[in-house]
Amino acid sequence: MREHVRRSGCFRHRFFMDGEISEVFDFIALKRSVGEYIDSLHLEPGDRIPTENKLCRKFEASHYQVRKVLAELNAERGWVTIQGSGTYIPGGLERRPRERVIAVVRSYLHDMITQMSDAHSLALENKYQFLLFGIDHAEIVAEQECLEHLLTRRLHALVIDPHPGNPKMRETLDRFVAQGTRVVLLNGSEELRRRYPTYSFNYHRAGYMALVQLMRQNVRKVIHIAPYNSIAWQHEEFRQGVDEASADFSFPVERMFGKMMLDVRSFRWSWQPQEFQLPLEDGCGYIDDNDPFEASYVQTRLQEAGFRSSPVISVYHTSGPSACATLCFNMNERMKWVVNELIHNAGNLPHEHRFNPVLTPPSESPEPYRVLWG
């Protein structure tokens, strides 16, 4: 014999069969009741859905049951869930509380996680999430898609090294500001620098220092190997610094545009464009602001040719072993400084701060670079 009994005030059904009691939970009834209750609140865009704990108490249901109900209702109604904050009616983003999230969007670097380690630790210590997005600087569409995704959340801060060719950048950053997100640039055009706080590396000073450093070594002229086909602001700033020093001291500088690229099929390095020819001259100084590995290659080739009085200097965003002198920027230090300002400075941020490079000498042994370049 089977008898059905419904307990008052909950969504469980008991069945008595053959002297035993079985209990079944009525999920559909709970989902309908929760949906009707939320509708009765007449919530507006940007309002928060009642919390899971509140719904558990009201409907005498478990967290698992309410969580499952909310997940289905969320999928059906398109609510917006913000981790650590709650679930909201779509729209009215500016009314939601800001998330304790700092997002960093910049060009991809192979060691970018290491370079952000101190900033990441500082954010976690202060109970902030630290989101890092590495975008290929040739991918404007990917950068914009990333920003559009972040706009669905109300971040505490966005730190960005914007692509110079993105026509929607100013409009997009203004949208972040409109919803209460603090925007900080790591670099940018003059127009963007005027609008947003910018904490950048002083590449102009690096270019000036590079030429002065080579002049002190009594070279007769300097060859500047500049990045081929680059529109990045830092390279333009670096060139301006070199040109200013050249004009100040009436010192000859020959600029060549080229970059070493790896052919993944043959696993051999070659210069681009193909017609680029690296001139090896004794008594000539070389500036390479492409990459310290490329500069080390140039230094190694000069040494193999027997040119001991042809110094090479490079510029990079981190220190490390190199066959030549390097003007290093400390990215870890900069990002930690930026995150500290965003967390502890509740007022207006400093509008601009420039981080200067530090000259590091070449490694004692350039042997690894001979192996690297073959």
Phi, psi and omega in degrees: 000140182235130181232136181254130178228131177254128179282138182289140172081009178214186186237043178243141178244129178258139178237129175258118181218123177054041176080002180245153182252126174242148182232133180236134180271134181268086183294320183298319179294320179296316180299317180296318182293318179296316179299317179294322179295316180295321177298324182291343180280346179053051181290145179257164178307130181096346178285151182270140175291145176308146184290162179300318180298318181296318180291325177298316181292318184293320186255008177052047181239162180281164178298321180299315183294315180292321179298320179293319178298313181296324179297318180290318178296323178299315180296325182282324189256352177070036176294164180248119180257128178244119183302130179080000182236309180146190179245136189232154171291135182304147181091172177062037184302324183294346181270346181283152175293146178292139176285151175276067184227131172246117181256136178241123179240118182208172178294146185290137173228143186296334182246027187293330179294317177298321182287346179254006190298316181293320179295319178299314180298319180297319179297315181296321179300329180260017176062041173247143170281147180235106182258127183241123179240118177259116184246134173300127185292355174269353186256084179295319182297317180297320178297315182294321178297321177298316180293321179297322177296316181293334179291344177283352178243161177252089186286157170289317182204150172238123176249123189219142169254090193289147176291130183293343183258009182276110184289344182263005189298310183299313180300318182293316180295325176297326178293322176298314181297321182298331180263012172094008179277135177277126183251130178231134178261144171265348178188178177158170178290168179300321180297314180292323179298326179290333186268329188230150174303134184231124181238091192243162172283142183273079181290333177298315178295323179298317179297318179296314181297322182300314181292318180299319180298319179289323178299325180294343180263015171061039174280156182273336175200172181232135173255122180258112176270103184262154182302135179279129173060043180248140176244012183292141183297322185296326179290322177294318178298318180298315179299320179297321178295317177298315182295323180294316178295321178299319179289320182297323185251007181049049183249134185287132176230127175254122183256133177232143182252117180194164180204140177277130181236149180264125173276110186291340180282315180263350184053045177236146179269144177209159180279144172237136358292165187299332182280358181293131178236121180282115179280127178254114184227139177281142180078012180248137177268152182233134172246128178231110179253027173278303191192141180296332177292320177294319178297323177295325176298314179299316180298318180296318179295322178296318180293322178295330178278357179086013181268095183271350181248035178235083183287154178235141177228141183234173176225138181206168184265007176203157179270156180175175181296134180209148179281353181227168176294146184224134171272109189256137170256139182265094182293323180300316180296318180297312183294324177295320178297316181297312181296321178299318178296317183293328182276316190259345180261099182279345180270207179288132179285151172305135187287331181209143174211131183247134179255124184270153180279162175237133181279125177245140182286165178292158176294156182295324182237119178272009185306318181303332183282333174294321178292319183297315185270343178079000000 
